[in-house]
Amino acid sequence: MTGAVNQQERPGFEQWVVGFVDGEGCFSVPVFRQPSAKLGWQVQPEFAVVQAAPSAHVLDDLLQFFGCGRVGVNRRRDNHHHDMWRWSVRSLVDLRERIIPFFEEHPLRTAKAREFEKFSLVVRMMGERRHLTVEGLSHIAGLAETMNFRKPSRFLESSEAIRQPPQPTLR
């Protein structure tokens, strides 16, 4: 046998996943304006791994291993030779039931472990629907701001942002 099925049956495949995600994975928590959301802001946790086209086949291995997510291409229009491929998981159910338990059982070893801790806290808070309260959303935005060298959260820039209803977008 060849391919992901065979690799997944080999002892140590889980540790390959951990090492690969330590190097190439990203746990992120964007908080962005969404006029239709209860508070006018949406939280969208995402776990993603990106690879250049020649190595994109490993993303299919991750897709099969975890049994969730999507693989897609980001076409490049810069001076690089290859398009970038991306496997990502946004489903809260999949994050809560597949991704988080895996990395709790098989811990990351780099600074990414701290990102994962914050990420999993946000997913738990969302499961408790705390992102639907001003206090919970503020806590989540504060955590997100400390992840992945992000710029300051627009949500946290002004307390007025949460007191005013979202304004309709003019086109």
C-alpha positions as CSV (number, residue, x, y, z in Angstrom):
1,M,0.0,0.0,0.0
2,T,1.0,3.6,-0.6
3,G,-0.3,7.0,0.2
4,A,-1.9,8.4,3.3
5,V,-3.7,5.2,4.4
6,N,-0.4,3.3,4.6
7,Q,1.4,6.2,6.3
8,Q,-1.3,6.5,8.9
9,E,-0.9,2.9,9.9
10,R,2.8,3.3,10.5
11,P,3.8,3.7,14.1
12,G,4.8,7.3,14.7
13,F,2.6,8.9,12.1
14,E,1.0,11.0,14.9
15,Q,4.4,12.4,15.8
16,W,5.0,13.3,12.2
17,V,1.7,15.2,12.3
18,V,2.8,17.0,15.4
19,G,6.2,17.9,14.0
20,F,4.8,19.0,10.7
21,V,2.2,21.2,12.4
22,D,4.8,22.6,14.7
23,G,6.7,23.8,11.6
24,E,3.9,24.6,9.1
25,G,0.6,24.9,11.0
26,C,-1.2,28.0,12.2
27,F,-3.9,28.4,14.8
28,S,-5.7,31.7,14.3
29,V,-8.7,33.5,15.7
30,P,-9.8,36.4,13.4
31,V,-12.4,38.7,14.9
32,F,-14.0,40.8,12.2
33,R,-17.0,43.1,11.6
34,Q,-20.1,41.3,10.7
35,P,-23.3,43.4,10.6
36,S,-25.6,40.4,10.8
37,A,-23.9,39.0,14.0
38,K,-25.6,39.6,17.4
39,L,-22.9,42.1,18.5
40,G,-21.8,43.2,15.0
41,W,-18.6,41.1,15.2
42,Q,-17.8,37.5,14.2
43,V,-15.2,35.2,15.7
44,Q,-13.9,32.6,13.2
45,P,-11.3,30.2,14.7
46,E,-9.2,28.4,12.0
47,F,-6.5,25.7,12.0
48,A,-4.5,25.7,8.8
49,V,-1.4,24.2,7.2
50,V,0.1,25.6,4.0
51,Q,2.5,24.0,1.5
52,A,3.9,24.9,-1.9
53,A,2.5,22.9,-4.8
54,P,5.3,20.3,-5.0
55,S,4.6,19.2,-1.4
56,A,0.8,19.8,-1.4
57,H,0.1,16.0,-1.3
58,V,0.9,16.0,2.4
59,L,-2.2,18.2,2.9
60,D,-4.3,15.3,1.6
61,D,-2.7,13.1,4.1
62,L,-3.8,15.5,6.9
63,L,-7.3,15.7,5.4
64,Q,-7.6,11.9,5.4
65,F,-6.0,11.5,8.9
66,F,-8.3,14.0,10.6
67,G,-11.3,13.3,8.4
68,C,-12.2,17.0,8.2
69,G,-11.3,20.3,6.6
70,R,-10.8,21.4,3.1
71,V,-7.8,21.6,0.8
72,G,-7.6,24.5,-1.7
73,V,-5.1,26.5,-3.7
74,N,-4.0,30.1,-3.2
75,R,-2.8,31.2,-6.6
76,R,0.4,33.3,-6.4
77,R,0.9,36.4,-8.4
78,D,4.3,37.3,-7.0
79,N,7.9,36.2,-7.8
80,H,7.5,32.7,-6.3
81,H,7.4,29.7,-8.6
82,H,4.7,27.7,-7.1
83,D,1.1,28.2,-5.9
84,M,0.4,27.7,-2.3
85,W,-2.0,25.0,-1.2
86,R,-3.8,25.1,2.1
87,W,-5.6,22.6,4.3
88,S,-7.9,24.4,6.8
89,V,-10.5,23.5,9.4
90,R,-13.1,26.1,10.5
91,S,-16.0,23.9,11.7
92,L,-16.3,24.4,15.5
93,V,-17.5,20.8,15.8
94,D,-14.4,19.4,14.0
95,L,-12.1,21.7,15.9
96,R,-13.7,20.7,19.2
97,E,-14.0,17.0,18.5
98,R,-11.0,16.2,16.2
99,I,-8.3,18.8,16.1
100,I,-8.1,19.9,19.8
101,P,-8.3,16.4,21.3
102,F,-5.5,15.2,19.0
103,F,-3.2,18.0,20.1
104,E,-4.1,17.6,23.7
105,E,-3.1,13.9,23.4
106,H,-0.1,14.6,21.2
107,P,1.3,18.0,22.4
108,L,3.1,20.5,20.2
109,R,6.7,21.1,21.2
110,T,7.4,24.7,19.9
111,A,6.0,28.1,20.8
112,K,3.0,27.0,18.7
113,A,1.9,25.1,21.9
114,R,1.0,28.5,23.5
115,E,-0.9,29.5,20.4
116,F,-2.8,26.2,20.6
117,E,-3.7,26.8,24.2
118,K,-5.2,30.2,23.4
119,F,-6.9,28.7,20.4
120,S,-8.5,25.9,22.3
121,L,-9.6,28.3,25.1
122,V,-11.4,30.4,22.4
123,V,-13.1,27.3,20.9
124,R,-14.2,26.2,24.4
125,M,-15.5,29.8,25.1
126,M,-17.5,29.7,21.8
127,G,-18.9,26.3,22.8
128,E,-20.2,28.0,25.9
129,R,-21.6,30.8,23.7
130,R,-19.4,33.4,25.5
131,H,-18.5,35.0,22.2
132,L,-22.1,36.3,22.1
133,T,-21.6,38.5,25.2
134,V,-19.6,41.8,25.2
135,E,-17.4,40.5,28.0
136,G,-16.7,37.2,26.3
137,L,-16.0,38.8,22.9
138,S,-13.6,41.3,24.6
139,H,-11.8,38.4,26.2
140,I,-11.6,36.5,22.9
141,A,-10.4,39.6,21.0
142,G,-7.7,40.1,23.6
143,L,-6.5,36.6,23.3
144,A,-6.6,36.8,19.5
145,E,-4.5,39.9,19.6
146,T,-1.7,38.0,21.4
147,M,-1.5,35.3,18.8
148,N,0.6,35.0,15.7
149,F,2.2,38.5,15.9
150,R,-1.2,40.0,15.0
151,K,-1.8,43.7,14.8
152,P,-4.2,45.2,17.5
153,S,-7.8,44.0,17.2
154,R,-10.1,46.5,15.6
155,F,-12.7,45.3,18.1
156,L,-10.5,46.4,21.0
157,E,-9.5,49.7,19.4
158,S,-12.6,51.5,20.8
159,S,-15.2,50.6,23.3
160,E,-17.6,52.5,21.1
161,A,-17.3,49.7,18.6
162,I,-19.4,47.4,20.8
163,R,-21.9,50.0,22.0
164,Q,-23.0,51.2,18.6
165,P,-25.1,49.0,16.3
166,P,-23.3,48.1,13.1
167,Q,-23.8,50.6,10.3
168,P,-25.1,49.4,6.9
169,T,-22.5,49.2,4.2
170,L,-23.0,51.6,1.4
171,R,-22.2,50.4,-2.1
